[in-house]
Amino acid sequence: MCERIAGLPKPRRVVAELFETDPNVLPVLRQTIAECRKTLAAAGHHLDATIHEEDFVLRRPVASLYTPSTRTEYADVVIMNPPYAKLAKDSPQARAFAEIVHGQPNVYALFIAAAVELLRPDGQLIAITPRSYCNGLYFREFRRWLLARMSLRHVHLFRYQSNLNFGLHLGLGGWSPGGNQTYAQALGL
């Protein structure tokens, strides 16, 4: 990402909010950010990066998916490779998103929901996810919630190890003409 931005007309100011809770990953993340700052500065750009050592899902800025937001922070783009792990129904993360959690939730769907809430109008979410939320009853409310807020712009299927994953590119907004309706039908909504 830094190399791509470095090639853009200058000056650009990039603000990055990064979330990581793994103490083994934090030193590598800090080093990567330092190198990115140098690369961007050499190209005439500036990077403001903050690393939050906290749970991204639990940092949710609103009390409910259905109540107006009082937050002041918005993102133009969220790029994520969320963790994939099943959660207990009564976990703090699942309780934070009770409106869309049914059965045994997976944390990656909650990461996507939290990211969507941070996007400003016309924002973009780019995520690498398993494909499991595309079908099944556990994810039905999540699919409805997501497609009511985002329009699907691109899906890239790729193999990672032995699993087939999605690379998703979603745009914040309403239903694109015919596009999301087709996806909604394919996803059983």
N, C-alpha and C positions, 0 to 999 in steps of 0.2 A: 504494500500500500504506500509506503514512504517513497519508494522509487517512482511509482506512478504520479504521486503528488509533486515530487521534485521536478518532473518534466513539464509541469503546467506553468502557464505564464505567472510571473511573480508580481507582487508578493501575495502569498496565501497564508492565512492564519488557520491552523488546524487545532481544534479543541477535542481531546480524546479523554473519555472517562472509561477506565478499565477496571474490571472486577475480577479478583482472584482470591481464593481462600486457601489454596494449596501452598504450604510453606516451601515445598520443594520447587515450585514453579516460579515463585516470586523473584528470586535472584535473576533468573533468566529473563523474566519479563522486564525487570528494571534495566538490565543490560541492553535488551532490544530497544527499549524506549530511548535510552541514551544514544545508541547508534542512530536511531531514526531522527532524533533531534539534530545530530551533527549533519546527517545527509540533507535534511530539509534546510538547515541554516546555510550550508554550502551552496544551495540552490536559491537562496534569497527568501526562504519561507520561515515560518515560526510554528513550533509545536508546543502547545500547552497540554500536558498529559498529567492526569491524576490517577493514581492506582488506589482503588478502594479495596481494603482487605476485609470484605464483608460479603454476605450472601446477597447476590443480586435480586433474587426473588423476594426475599424478606425486606428489601429496601423499598418495596412498592410504595409509591407516593400517594396513592388514593385509598380510601377505606373500602370501596366497592367498585366493581366494574360498571355498575349502573348509577353511580353518583357522580356529579360534576367534579372535575379535577380542580384542586386548588394549587397545583404545582406550578413552579415557574421555570423548570428546566425542560427543554425539549431537544430532540436530536433530529438532524437532517437524515442521518444514516445510522443504522445499527448493523454491525457485522458480528456474527457470533457463530461459535461452534459449541453449543451448550452441552453440559454433561448429560449422559444418558443413564438414568438410574430410576428404578421403581421406588416410590415413596409409600409410606404407610398412610392410610386415609386420614389419620389424625395428626400427621406431621405438621409443624408450623407452616411449611410451604403450601401444603394442600389446603390448610384452613385459610390461608391468605387468599386463595383463589377458589373458594368453595363454590362459587357460581358456575364454574366450568369443570369442576372435578367430579367424576363419577367412577365408582369402582376403585381400582388401584392406579393412581396417577403416575406418570413418568415426569421427572423434573424438567426435561427438555421442553415439554409443552408449556410449563409454567414460565420458563425463561422466555419463550416466544411471546407469551401473553404480557409479561412485564415489559419486554422491549417494545411491543406495539403501543403500550400506554405512554411510552416516552417519546414517540415520534410526533413531529409537528405535521400539519397538513402537507401532503405531497411527499412525506418522508418515505424512506426505503428501508426494508429489513432484508438482509442477506444472511441466510442461515444454512448450516449443514446439519441435517437432522436425519434420524431414521424415518422410514416411511410408515411406521405403525399407526400414526394418527390419521392416516388416510382412510381407515376403515374401522369398524368395530364400535360397539356401544360405549366403551370407556371414553372415547374421544369425540363422540357425537356433539355434545354441547360445545366443546372446544372448537370443533370445525365450524359450527354455526356462528359462534362468537367471532372467530378469526375472519371468516369470509364476509361477515357483515361489516367489518372494519377495513379489510385489506383487499386489494385486487391482485391476483396472481399474474406476475409479469413473465416469469420464466421458471422452468423446472429443469434441472440437469440431473440425470441419473448417473451414478458412478459406483463402481465397486471399491470398497475399502475393506481390506482383509477378506473376510468371507461374507460380509454383509452388503446388501444393496442399500445405499443411502441416497437421499435427495440433497441437491443443492437448490435451495429456494430463493427466488428474488420476488419479494412482495412489495407492492406499493400501497401506501396508506390512502384510503379513499373508499368510495362506494363501489358498487358493482360495475365492472366494465361491461359494455354492451355485449351480452351473450357469453362473455368469457367466464365469469364466475358462475353463471348459471350452469354452464357445461361442467365446470369443476364440481359444483355443488351436487349435480346429478351423479357424477362419477364417484363422489365421496359419500353418496347415500343420504343426502340431506333433503 
